Amino acid sequence: MKKRGIYVSVGGLAMIIASFAFAMSLVSDTGFPDSEFSLSELMEGMFDQVSDRTQIEPGETIPFSFDATSDVSSLFWGLQIMDYQNNDSVLVTISNIYGDDLGAFNSKQPAFFETMQVTNADIYNFNVKNTGQRPINVMMMFTKNPEESEKFSDPNSPLAKTILPLAISGILLILGIIIIIIGVIILVIDYKKKQDSKYI
């Protein structure tokens, strides 16, 4: 029986192992305390403002503020659930100091980021409601004028040094899984050909 399917599958498995090893070594180099994955530490220096780790009870809403009263045309903001578990979810509503509703975002992900245009100099409140069933710990991150910031374009920035390599590792993982599937398909085809040849 031909072994090309086995070789292809082994190659895919090797890519998966390599991607995991690379990702783990990259994350461990950041030295996260108590093995907690913190995006603000992973991308240290990328954000102009990072909130304290804040616990939110189920149904409770906690406001986080950002002062955009001086030279702010756009705002890159994000939220991370530090101790994320399945079924955790949040609702983020944005308002100004006058209470005007400026948008709402639902998320069931460990972290998410958005960009908003700042049309008026103001102080913006990001009201985070825990819509899940258990207490969660969250952290919010803000960067003003990201399109003008060297933090996003500098090849030596934390984004280029950490996030992009992690993204590449993720791509390798996906490719590895695809290659394993292809290898299994080849194995099945070769097996069927061998079985059919017995009756010829």
N, CA, C and O of each residue as an XYZ file, in Angstrom:
800
protein
N       0.842     -1.200      0.000
C       0.000      0.000      0.000
C       0.879      1.252      0.000
O       1.869      1.329      0.727
N       0.498      2.241     -0.834
C       1.285      3.462     -0.908
C       1.234      4.206      0.425
O       0.232      4.184      1.139
N       2.352      4.866      0.732
C       2.448      5.545      2.018
C       2.449      7.063      1.870
O       2.755      7.783      2.820
N       2.101      7.553      0.661
C       2.160      8.998      0.460
C       1.187      9.739      1.380
O       1.491     10.840      1.839
N       0.018      9.144      1.654
C      -0.933      9.772      2.562
C      -0.385      9.900      3.967
O      -0.617     10.897      4.652
N       0.352      8.869      4.392
C       0.968      8.901      5.724
C       1.999     10.014      5.796
O       2.058     10.753      6.779
N       2.820     10.132      4.741
C       3.857     11.163      4.722
C       3.242     12.564      4.754
O       3.734     13.453      5.449
N       2.167     12.748      3.996
C       1.498     14.050      3.983
C       0.920     14.369      5.362
O       1.057     15.492      5.847
N       0.274     13.386      5.994
C      -0.315     13.594      7.320
C       0.748     13.895      8.366
O       0.554     14.752      9.229
N       1.868     13.192      8.288
C       2.970     13.438      9.227
C       3.508     14.855      9.041
O       3.838     15.534     10.014
N       3.595     15.299      7.779
C       4.037     16.668      7.522
C       3.093     17.686      8.131
O       3.534     18.684      8.700
N       1.784     17.439      8.013
C       0.807     18.337      8.621
C       0.903     18.348     10.132
O       0.807     19.403     10.759
N       1.093     17.159     10.726
C       1.242     17.065     12.176
C       2.479     17.822     12.643
O       2.455     18.471     13.689
N       3.554     17.740     11.872
C       4.785     18.457     12.218
C       4.549     19.966     12.210
O       5.067     20.679     13.069
N       3.765     20.457     11.241
C       3.449     21.887     11.191
C       2.640     22.315     12.403
O       2.863     23.393     12.954
N       1.692     21.466     12.824
C       0.876     21.790     13.994
C       1.740     21.854     15.253
O       1.620     22.786     16.049
N       2.606     20.865     15.424
C       3.492     20.839     16.597
C       4.409     22.053     16.596
O       4.629     22.676     17.635
N       4.944     22.387     15.418
C       5.849     23.533     15.316
C       5.119     24.836     15.647
O       5.673     25.706     16.320
N       3.884     24.969     15.178
C       3.130     26.194     15.445
C       2.819     26.331     16.931
O       2.907     27.428     17.481
N       2.452     25.219     17.593
C       2.195     25.253     19.031
C       3.465     25.587     19.808
O       3.436     26.400     20.732
N       4.568     24.967     19.438
C       5.836     25.207     20.130
C       6.263     26.659     19.986
O       6.727     27.275     20.945
N       6.103     27.206     18.777
C       6.487     28.593     18.534
C       5.608     29.546     19.333
O       6.102     30.493     19.945
N       4.295     29.288     19.323
C       3.371     30.151     20.055
C       3.638     30.099     21.557
O       3.636     31.137     22.218
N       3.868     28.911     22.100
C       4.118     28.775     23.534
C       5.414     29.457     23.943
O       5.475     30.090     24.997
N       6.453     29.332     23.116
C       7.728     29.976     23.442
C       7.593     31.486     23.381
O       8.186     32.204     24.186
N       6.801     31.972     22.414
C       6.610     33.409     22.277
C       5.847     33.974     23.460
O       6.206     35.023     23.995
N       4.786     33.276     23.870
C       3.984     33.736     25.001
C       4.756     33.627     26.309
O       4.660     34.517     27.155
N       5.515     32.558     26.489
C       6.259     32.374     27.739
C       7.338     33.428     27.899
O       7.699     33.775     29.024
N       7.864     33.948     26.788
C       8.896     34.980     26.848
C       8.371     36.284     27.422
O       9.151     37.106     27.903
N       7.045     36.488     27.379
C       6.471     37.711     27.919
C       6.367     37.676     29.437
O       6.211     38.719     30.072
N       6.453     36.487     30.024
C       6.463     36.359     31.475
C       5.169     36.745     32.145
O       5.188     37.502     33.115
N       4.056     36.257     31.668
C       2.776     36.579     32.273
C       2.689     35.995     33.680
O       3.044     34.831     33.867
N       2.231     36.755     34.679
C       2.091     36.228     36.028
C       0.969     35.218     36.108
O      -0.102     35.410     35.532
N       1.226     34.132     36.833
C       0.209     33.102     37.076
C      -0.389     32.571     35.786
O      -1.549     32.161     35.752
N       0.410     32.579     34.721
C       0.004     32.042     33.417
C      -1.224     32.751     32.854
O      -1.928     32.185     32.018
N      -1.489     33.961     33.290
C      -2.636     34.709     32.788
C      -2.243     35.453     31.527
O      -1.234     36.159     31.498
N      -3.037     35.292     30.497
C      -2.753     35.895     29.205
C      -3.313     37.310     29.172
O      -4.530     37.493     29.170
N      -2.444     38.310     29.145
C      -2.869     39.701     29.155
C      -2.441     40.374     27.861
O      -1.247     40.473     27.578
N      -3.405     40.839     27.073
C      -3.079     41.501     25.817
C      -2.316     42.793     26.044
O      -1.443     43.140     25.250
N      -2.630     43.514     27.117
C      -1.940     44.775     27.376
C      -0.465     44.549     27.668
O       0.371     45.385     27.322
N      -0.135     43.420     28.306
C       1.266     43.097     28.556
C       1.917     42.533     27.303
O       3.083     42.807     27.022
N       1.155     41.743     26.552
C       1.674     41.189     25.309
C       2.029     42.305     24.335
O       3.030     42.221     23.623
N       1.205     43.350     24.307
C       1.437     44.492     23.420
C       1.821     45.724     24.232
O       1.281     46.811     24.023
N       2.740     45.548     25.142
C       3.160     46.636     26.024
C       3.633     47.835     25.209
O       4.446     47.697     24.294
N       3.118     49.004     25.549
C       3.489     50.223     24.844
C       2.585     50.563     23.676
O       2.726     51.628     23.076
N       1.650     49.665     23.342
C       0.771     49.894     22.197
C      -0.424     50.780     22.557
O      -1.043     51.374     21.674
N      -0.747     50.872     23.843
C      -1.962     51.576     24.247
C      -1.626     52.827     25.048
O      -0.698     52.838     25.856
N      -2.407     53.889     24.804
C      -2.229     55.133     25.551
C      -2.816     55.027     26.952
O      -2.350     55.688     27.880
N      -3.831     54.202     27.097
C      -4.490     54.049     28.399
C      -4.972     52.620     28.568
O      -5.608     52.059     27.676
N      -4.665     52.037     29.714
C      -5.111     50.683     30.048
C      -5.773     50.736     31.419
O      -5.194     51.259     32.371
N      -6.958     50.207     31.519
C      -7.672     50.233     32.794
C      -7.104     49.194     33.752
O      -6.350     48.305     33.357
N      -7.480     49.325     35.005
C      -7.158     48.285     35.974
C      -8.022     47.055     35.690
O      -9.083     47.148     35.074
N      -7.545     45.917     36.150
C      -8.367     44.702     36.084
C      -9.578     44.910     36.989
O      -9.430     45.186     38.180
N     -10.765     44.776     36.424
C     -11.995     45.100     37.145
C     -12.962     43.927     37.123
O     -13.239     43.366     36.063
N     -13.478     43.555     38.288
C     -14.450     42.463     38.356
C     -15.863     43.010     38.177
O     -16.239     44.017     38.778
N     -16.639     42.322     37.336
C     -18.026     42.713     37.086
C     -18.926     41.519     37.384
O     -18.740     40.433     36.834
N     -19.895     41.732     38.254
C     -20.833     40.672     38.610
C     -21.880     40.496     37.499
O     -22.088     41.413     36.704
N     -22.537     39.337     37.435
C     -23.590     39.129     36.433
C     -24.670     40.206     36.528
O     -25.196     40.466     37.610
N     -24.999     40.829     35.399
C     -26.012     41.871     35.367
C     -25.505     43.247     35.758
O     -26.224     44.233     35.592
N     -24.285     43.339     36.273
C     -23.728     44.616     36.714
C     -23.089     45.350     35.535
O     -22.573     44.726     34.608
N     -23.131     46.694     35.586
C     -22.509     47.535     34.565
C     -21.460     48.427     35.212
O     -21.734     49.101     36.205
N     -20.263     48.427     34.648
C     -19.167     49.253     35.150
C     -18.728     50.201     34.029
O     -18.484     49.751     32.910
N     -18.620     51.523     34.314
C     -18.186     52.463     33.281
C     -16.658     52.617     33.253
O     -16.001     52.625     34.294
N     -16.119     52.736     32.052
C     -14.713     53.069     31.835
C     -14.688     54.321     30.965
O     -15.428     54.406     29.984
N     -13.851     55.288     31.308
C     -13.864     56.566     30.599
C     -12.564     56.815     29.849
O     -11.491     56.364     30.249
N     -12.698     57.558     28.732
C     -11.518     58.009     27.991
C     -11.712     59.479     27.642
O     -12.748     59.874     27.106
N     -10.693     60.284     27.958
C     -10.742     61.723     27.710
C     -10.286     62.009     26.283
O      -9.104     61.885     25.961
N     -11.231     62.392     25.436
C     -10.916     62.709     24.039
C     -11.160     64.187     23.766
O     -11.659     64.559     22.704
N     -10.807     65.018     24.726
C     -11.063     66.457     24.603
C      -9.929     67.197     23.921
O     -10.055     68.393     23.663
N      -8.811     66.518     23.617
C      -7.668     67.217     23.033
C      -7.028     66.407     21.912
O      -6.470     65.336     22.149
N      -7.115     66.931     20.679
C      -6.418     66.373     19.510
C      -6.700     64.882     19.298
O      -5.775     64.105     19.061
N      -7.937     64.493     19.379
C      -8.311     63.097     19.122
C      -9.322     63.063     17.978
O     -10.424     63.597     18.102
N      -8.945     62.434     16.866
C      -9.846     62.324     15.715
C     -10.446     60.923     15.595
O     -11.518     60.746     15.017
N      -9.752     59.943     16.140
C     -10.265     58.571     16.137
C      -9.734     57.843     17.364
O      -8.733     58.242     17.959
N     -10.414     56.784     17.725
C     -10.047     56.046     18.940
C     -10.117     54.545     18.676
O     -11.141     54.018     18.242
N      -9.014     53.880     18.946
C      -8.944     52.419     18.869
C      -9.120     51.895     20.285
O      -8.326     52.207     21.172
N     -10.157     51.103     20.495
C     -10.429     50.625     21.850
C     -10.749     49.134     21.831
O     -11.200     48.580     20.828
N     -10.500     48.515     22.967
C     -10.757     47.084     23.052
C     -11.021     46.650     24.475
O     -10.736     47.369     25.432
N     -11.571     45.462     24.590
C     -11.882     44.878     25.895
C     -11.411     43.433     25.918
O     -11.561     42.702     24.940
N     -10.841     43.031     27.045
C     -10.443     41.637     27.231
C     -11.072     41.090     28.504
O     -11.017     41.723     29.558
N     -11.672     39.903     28.394
C     -12.120     39.173     29.584
C     -10.934     38.336     30.043
O     -10.554     37.373     29.377
N     -10.355     38.699     31.170
C      -9.087     38.112     31.601
C      -9.207     36.627     31.927
O      -8.302     35.844     31.638
N     -10.315     36.253     32.524
C     -10.514     34.868     32.965
C     -11.626     34.212     32.152
O     -12.511     33.561     32.707
N     -11.575     34.385     30.850
C     -12.656     33.971     29.953
C     -12.983     32.486     30.065
O     -12.094     31.638     30.142
N     -14.284     32.196     30.071
C     -14.804     30.832     29.973
C     -15.949     30.826     28.961
O     -16.524     31.868     28.645
N     -16.266     29.640     28.464
C     -17.389     29.524     27.535
C     -18.657     30.104     28.156
O     -18.915     29.954     29.350
N     -19.437     30.770     27.307
C     -20.711     31.397     27.690
C     -20.541     32.741     28.380
O     -21.539     33.365     28.742
N     -19.307     33.210     28.576
C     -19.114     34.579     29.057
C     -19.519     35.547     27.946
O     -19.283     35.276     26.769
N     -20.119     36.661     28.313
C     -20.525     37.647     27.314
C     -20.629     39.023     27.958
O     -20.871     39.151     29.159
N     -20.441     40.047     27.135
C     -20.531     41.427     27.618
C     -21.309     42.273     26.613
O     -21.399     41.945     25.430
N     -21.861     43.359     27.114
C     -22.488     44.383     26.287
C     -21.801     45.701     26.608
O     -21.802     46.144     27.757
N     -21.211     46.330     25.590
C     -20.529     47.607     25.776
C     -21.347     48.694     25.094
O     -21.542     48.656     23.879
N     -21.824     49.660     25.864
C     -22.539     50.809     25.306
C     -21.680     52.053     25.498
O     -21.086     52.258     26.557
N     -21.623     52.873     24.463
C     -20.782     54.071     24.487
C     -21.670     55.302     24.599
O     -22.675     55.425     23.899
N     -21.287     56.207     25.486
C     -22.036     57.451     25.656
C     -21.064     58.582     25.962
O     -19.911     58.339     26.320
N     -21.533     59.817     25.819
C     -20.716     60.962     26.206
C     -21.179     61.477     27.565
O     -22.039     60.876     28.209
N     -20.600     62.594     27.988
C     -20.915     63.099     29.326
C     -22.357     63.596     29.420
O     -22.885     63.791     30.515
N     -22.989     63.800     28.257
C     -24.389     64.244     28.257
C     -25.362     63.069     28.229
O     -26.578     63.259     28.268
N     -24.821     61.861     28.160
C     -25.674     60.684     28.158
C     -26.170     60.259     26.791
O     -27.013     59.368     26.690
N     -25.655     60.888     25.726
C     -26.071     60.511     24.374
C     -25.570     59.111     24.036
O     -24.420     58.769     24.309
N     -26.443     58.312     23.441
C     -26.090     56.941     23.054
C     -25.305     56.975     21.751
O     -25.803     57.474     20.742
N     -24.079     56.449     21.761
C     -23.200     56.505     20.596
C     -22.894     55.136     20.012
O     -22.054     55.020     19.119
N     -23.552     54.113     20.493
C     -23.328     52.786     19.931
C     -23.306     51.712     20.996
O     -23.102     51.989     22.177
N     -23.521     50.475     20.557
C     -23.510     49.329     21.467
C     -22.876     48.139     20.774
O     -23.044     47.942     19.570
N     -22.147     47.349     21.544
C     -21.433     46.196     21.000
C     -21.626     45.001     21.924
O     -21.351     45.077     23.122
N     -22.103     43.895     21.354
C     -22.201     42.631     22.085
C     -21.020     41.749     21.719
O     -20.600     41.722     20.562
N     -20.484     41.032     22.687
C     -19.373     40.125     22.395
C     -19.426     38.905     23.301
O     -19.715     39.002     24.493
N     -19.138     37.753     22.700
C     -18.987     36.506     23.448
C     -17.570     35.968     23.288
O     -17.316     34.784     23.512
N     -16.647     36.852     22.898
C     -15.266     36.465     22.653
C     -14.379     36.841     23.847
O     -14.761     37.682     24.662
N     -13.200     36.220     23.952
C     -12.271     36.587     25.032
C     -11.815     38.038     24.931
O     -11.551     38.685     25.944
N     -11.723     38.547     23.697
C     -11.297     39.932     23.496
C     -11.831     40.423     22.160
O     -12.027     39.637     21.233
N     -12.062     41.715     22.067
C     -12.442     42.301     20.782
C     -12.014     43.764     20.751
O     -11.863     44.402     21.792
N     -11.821     44.284     19.537
C     -11.365     45.658     19.351
C     -12.225     46.340     18.297
O     -12.716     45.706     17.363
N     -12.393     47.648     18.468
C     -13.149     48.461     17.527
C     -12.450     49.810     17.366
O     -11.654     50.221     18.211
N     -12.765     50.485     16.267
C     -12.276     51.840     16.033
C     -13.472     52.760     15.863
O     -14.409     52.429     15.138
N     -13.450     53.903     16.520
C     -14.539     54.871     16.397
C     -13.980     56.232     16.009
O     -12.888     56.614     16.429
N     -14.743     56.955     15.204
C     -14.380     58.311     14.833
C     -14.851     59.270     15.924
O     -15.980     59.175     16.405
N     -13.983     60.181     16.300
C     -14.313     61.160     17.331
C     -14.640     62.475     16.632
O     -13.740     63.184     16.182
N     -15.910     62.796     16.544
C     -16.338     64.012     15.846
C     -16.388     65.221     16.768
O     -16.292     66.361     16.312
N     -16.538     64.971     18.063
C     -16.589     66.067     19.030
C     -15.633     65.792     20.181
O     -15.558     64.676     20.697
N     -14.901     66.837     20.575
C     -14.034     66.703     21.743
C     -14.917     66.466     22.961
O     -15.779     67.282     23.291
N     -14.689     65.340     23.619
C     -15.603     64.962     24.698
C     -14.945     63.898     25.566
O     -13.883     63.373     25.232
N     -15.583     63.592     26.670
C     -15.183     62.452     27.494
C     -16.180     61.337     27.216
O     -17.386     61.508     27.395
N     -15.664     60.197     26.777
C     -16.532     59.095     26.374
C     -16.547     58.004     27.443
O     -15.509     57.615     27.978
N     -17.741     57.531     27.734
C     -17.920     56.453     28.702
C     -18.202     55.144     27.973
O     -19.066     55.078     27.099
N     -17.472     54.121     28.340
C     -17.677     52.775     27.806
C     -18.267     51.942     28.937
O     -17.557     51.489     29.835
N     -19.571     51.753     28.872
C     -20.292     51.078     29.946
C     -20.343     49.580     29.656
O     -21.017     49.138     28.726
N     -19.632     48.820     30.453
C     -19.492     47.382     30.218
C     -20.443     46.626     31.144
O     -20.324     46.686     32.368
N     -21.388     45.916     30.530
C     -22.339     45.108     31.298
C     -22.005     43.633     31.145
O     -21.810     43.138     30.034
N     -21.941     42.945     32.262
C     -21.722     41.497     32.250
C     -23.057     40.819     31.967
O     -23.929     40.765     32.834
N     -23.214     40.299     30.745
C     -24.463     39.630     30.364
C     -24.360     38.112     30.507
O     -25.244     37.379     30.064
N     -23.283     37.652     31.124
C     -23.112     36.226     31.366
C     -23.700     35.801     32.697
O     -24.453     36.546     33.325
N     -23.345     34.582     33.124
C     -23.928     33.994     34.328
C     -22.971     33.936     35.507
O     -23.329     33.419     36.566
N     -21.758     34.458     35.344
C     -20.779     34.384     36.426
C     -19.966     35.673     36.462
O     -19.933     36.406     35.474
N     -19.307     35.963     37.592
C     -18.450     37.147     37.653
C     -17.286     37.020     36.671
O     -16.748     35.929     36.479
N     -16.900     38.127     36.056
C     -15.767     38.136     35.135
C     -14.833     39.286     35.491
O     -15.247     40.266     36.110
N     -13.577     39.158     35.096
C     -12.591     40.214     35.266
C     -12.229     40.757     33.890
O     -11.812     40.010     33.005
N     -12.394     42.064     33.721
C     -12.156     42.664     32.412
C     -11.093     43.750     32.503
O     -10.787     44.268     33.576
N     -10.543     44.073     31.344
C      -9.587     45.160     31.215
C      -9.874     45.860     29.892
O     -10.118     45.204     28.879
N      -9.844     47.195     29.900
C     -10.072     47.953     28.677
C      -8.800     48.671     28.261
O      -7.997     49.089     29.095
N      -8.636     48.806     26.939
C      -7.433     49.399     26.360
C      -7.833     50.453     25.335
O      -8.788     50.260     24.583
N      -7.100     51.577     25.304
C      -7.417     52.673     24.399
C      -6.149     53.217     23.747
O      -5.106     53.335     24.390
N      -6.256     53.546     22.460
C      -5.186     54.238     21.741
C      -5.824     55.309     20.870
O      -6.710     55.015     20.067
N      -5.378     56.544     21.023
C      -5.947     57.630     20.219
C      -5.203     57.764     18.888
O      -4.002     57.505     18.801
N      -5.936     58.170     17.866
C      -5.398     58.405     16.521
C      -4.505     57.265     16.040
O      -3.336     57.503     15.734
N      -5.014     56.037     15.963
C      -4.162     54.900     15.582
C      -3.582     55.029     14.181
O      -2.494     54.520     13.914
N      -4.309     55.717     13.265
C      -3.817     55.849     11.896
C      -2.570     56.727     11.808
O      -1.835     56.669     10.822
N      -2.333     57.541     12.841
C      -1.162     58.409     12.861
C      -0.072     57.887     13.791
O       1.007     58.472     13.880
N      -0.352     56.801     14.473
C       0.569     56.297     15.489
C       1.624     55.371     14.891
O       1.309     54.477     14.106
N       2.882     55.598     15.274
C       3.964     54.716     14.845
C       3.873     53.352     15.528
O       4.531     52.399     15.111
N       3.061     53.264     16.571
C       2.908     51.992     17.283
C       2.358     50.906     16.362
O       2.602     49.718     16.576
N       1.609     51.323     15.330
C       0.989     50.357     14.431
C       1.790     50.140     13.150
O       1.518     49.199     12.404
N       2.772     50.997     12.888
C       3.549     50.878     11.652
C       5.018     50.575     11.888
O       5.704     50.112     10.977
N       5.514     50.827     13.091
C       6.921     50.588     13.403
C       7.217     49.086     13.383
O       6.572     48.331     14.109
N       8.192     48.632     12.559
C       8.520     47.197     12.519
C       9.085     46.666     13.830
O       9.141     45.454     14.036
N       9.505     47.570     14.723
C      10.035     47.146     16.017
C       9.000     47.277     17.135
O       9.327     47.122     18.312
N       7.763     47.561     16.767
C       6.718     47.720     17.773
C       6.304     46.359     18.322
O       6.555     45.332     17.692
N       5.662     46.346     19.508
C       5.171     45.071     20.055
C       4.219     44.357     19.112
O       4.165     43.127     19.102
N       3.456     45.122     18.307
C       2.530     44.501     17.360
C       3.280     43.654     16.353
O       2.905     42.513     16.081
N       4.359     44.230     15.792
C       5.129     43.506     14.780
C       5.920     42.356     15.388
O       6.091     41.312     14.759
N       6.402     42.548     16.616
C       7.258     41.536     17.243
C       6.476     40.383     17.859
O       7.011     39.284     18.005
N       5.235     40.614     18.219
C       4.478     39.591     18.948
C       3.222     39.135     18.228
O       3.059     37.945     17.959
N       2.337     40.064     17.915
C       1.050     39.680     17.343
C       1.205     39.067     15.958
O       0.581     38.050     15.656
N       2.035     39.679     15.112
C       2.208     39.130     13.766
C       2.817     37.730     13.793
O       2.341     36.854     13.072
N       3.864     37.487     14.608
C       4.356     36.102     14.704
C       3.300     35.131     15.220
O       3.237     33.989     14.765
N       2.469     35.574     16.169
C       1.390     34.706     16.651
C       0.379     34.426     15.538
O      -0.151     33.320     15.429
N       0.121     35.443     14.716
C      -0.793     35.245     13.589
C      -0.218     34.236     12.598
O      -0.938     33.386     12.074
N       1.085     34.341     12.348
C       1.746     33.387     11.454
C       1.658     31.979     12.032
O       1.438     31.008     11.309
N       1.837     31.887     13.359
C       1.723     30.591     14.019
C       0.322     30.018     13.842
O       0.158     28.818     13.624
N      -0.687     30.881     13.936
C      -2.058     30.431     13.728
C      -2.301     29.946     12.306
O      -3.013     28.967     12.084
N      -1.698     30.646     11.345
C      -1.827     30.229      9.942
C      -1.181     28.864      9.735
O      -1.726     28.008      9.038
N      -0.007     28.667     10.351
C       0.664     27.365     10.247
C      -0.201     26.257     10.843
O      -0.262     25.146     10.315
N      -0.866     26.578     11.952
C      -1.750     25.594     12.585
C      -2.884     25.195     11.642
O      -3.188     24.013     11.483
N      -3.501     26.195     11.022
C      -4.600     25.913     10.088
C      -4.103     25.105      8.898
O      -4.749     24.144      8.480
N      -2.943     25.499      8.347
C      -2.379     24.761      7.216
C      -2.067     23.319      7.601
O      -2.290     22.392      6.822
N      -1.543     23.143      8.829
C      -1.234     21.794      9.294
C      -2.469     20.914      9.350
O      -2.438     19.752      8.946
N      -3.573     21.488      9.863
C      -4.832     20.728      9.935
C      -5.324     20.367      8.536
O      -5.764     19.242      8.296
N      -5.246     21.332      7.609
C      -5.681     21.075      6.229
C      -4.844     19.973      5.595
O      -5.375     19.093      4.917
N      -3.526     20.026      5.818
C      -2.633     19.020      5.233
C      -2.930     17.634      5.799
O      -2.895     16.644      5.069
N      -3.223     17.560      7.105
C      -3.585     16.262      7.697
C      -4.857     15.718      7.048
O      -4.942     14.530      6.737
N      -5.837     16.586      6.846
C      -7.082     16.150      6.193
C      -6.799     15.637      4.787
O      -7.339     14.611      4.373
N      -5.939     16.362      4.047
C      -5.569     15.920      2.699
C      -4.882     14.560      2.755
O      -5.145     13.685      1.931
N      -3.987     14.393      3.750
C      -3.294     13.115      3.908
C      -4.253     11.967      4.164
O      -4.090     10.877      3.616
N      -5.259     12.216      5.004
C      -6.259     11.178      5.293
C      -7.052     10.833      4.037
O      -7.329      9.663      3.774
N      -7.416     11.855      3.261
C      -8.149     11.607      2.010
C      -7.317     10.763      1.055
O      -7.830      9.839      0.424
N      -6.027     11.086      0.951
C      -5.135     10.310      0.080
C      -5.045      8.867      0.564
O      -5.050      7.936     -0.242
N      -4.961      8.681      1.887
C      -4.923      7.327      2.444
C      -6.176      6.537      2.062
O      -6.087      5.372      1.674
N      -7.329      7.169      2.171
C      -8.589      6.495      1.834
C      -8.633      6.139      0.352
O      -9.040      5.037     -0.017
N      -8.208      7.084     -0.500
C      -8.207      6.830     -1.947
C      -7.272      5.680     -2.298
O      -7.631      4.788     -3.067
N      -6.057      5.709     -1.723
C      -5.092      4.638     -2.002
C      -5.606      3.291     -1.506
O      -5.401      2.266     -2.156
N      -6.273      3.296     -0.355
C      -6.807      2.044      0.188
C      -7.892      1.481     -0.734
O      -7.935      0.279     -0.998
N      -8.761      2.361     -1.213
C      -9.825      1.903     -2.114
C      -9.247      1.372     -3.420
O      -9.727      0.376     -3.963
N      -8.206      2.048     -3.923
C      -7.567      1.579     -5.158
C      -6.961      0.197     -4.958
O      -7.034     -0.661     -5.838
N      -6.359     -0.007     -3.785
C      -5.753     -1.307     -3.503
C      -6.822     -2.388     -3.418
O      -6.642     -3.496     -3.924
N      -7.943     -2.051     -2.770
C      -9.025     -3.025     -2.651
C      -9.623     -3.359     -4.019
O      -9.936     -4.514     -4.307
N      -9.776     -2.330     -4.855
C     -10.343     -2.550     -6.189
C      -9.423     -3.393     -7.059
O      -9.886     -4.186     -7.879
N      -8.093     -3.215     -6.871
C      -7.130     -3.953     -7.698
C      -7.163     -5.455     -7.406
O      -6.742     -6.255     -8.242
N      -7.655     -5.838     -6.244
C      -7.717     -7.258     -5.887
C      -8.759     -8.005     -6.722
O      -8.693     -9.222     -6.895
N      -9.732     -7.224     -7.238
C     -10.819     -7.867     -7.971
C     -10.666     -7.741     -9.486
O     -11.562     -8.096    -10.252
N      -9.502     -7.226     -9.896
C      -9.232     -7.094    -11.333
C      -8.408     -8.284    -11.823
O      -8.076     -8.360    -13.006
